[in-house]
Amino acid sequence: MTDMFDRAQELEQRQREEALARHAAKQQAGSSFSHCNDCGEPIPERRRLCVPGCTRCIDCQNEHEKRSAR
């Protein structure tokens, strides 16, 4: 008989796998922008290669994440 802890672990594992799948799909969604969508500055090539589909420079992405967390 499964108990409450087993079901909680199964739910956590399923949610983790779904989140990882969403993240992978998002990264494969398309090519990165050459310039930041927010400030217009060039996005470094290394960032575009490491984060496929990125639309913001690192500074603007950090600000976006801070605003989203609030």
N, C-alpha and C positions, 0 to 999 in steps of 0.2 A: 504494500500500500504506500503510495506516495504521500509525503506529508507537505505541510505548508512551505518548508524550506526548499524542498526539491522543486516545487512548482515555481517558487520565486527565482531560483537559479535558472530554470528553463526559460522563464520570461525574460530575465536579464540577458541570457545568451541570445535569445531570438532578437531582442531589441538591439543588442550590440551588432549582430550580423546584418540586420536591416540598415543600421546607421552606416556601417562600413560599405555596404552595397550602394547606398545612396551617394556616399562620398566618392566612391570609385566611378559611378555613372556620371557624376557632376564633373569630375576631372577629365573624363573622356568626351565630354559634351562638345568641345570645339577647341579651336585654336585660341591662344591668348591674344589680347590686345597689344599693340606695340606701344600705345600711350595710355596713361591712366584715364579712366572714365571720369574721375572726379576732378583732378587738378590739371590734367593734360600733359604732365611730364612723361618722358619716356620710361617705360618699364624695363628694367635691366634684363638682358637676355637670359641670364642665369635663373632669375625668378620665373620667366616665361617657360623655361624648360622644366623647372622643378615643380611648378604649379600650373599644369595645363588648364587653359580656360580662364586664367586670371584676367580681371578687368581693372584692377587697381594696383597702384604702386604699394610698397610695404607700408609707408606712413599712412596713406589713406585707408588701407585695409585695416590697420590697427585702430584708427579712429572709428571706422565703420563698426568694428567688433565691439568697441567700448560703448558706442551709442546703442547698439543692439542689445547689449547686456543690461542696460538700464531699464 
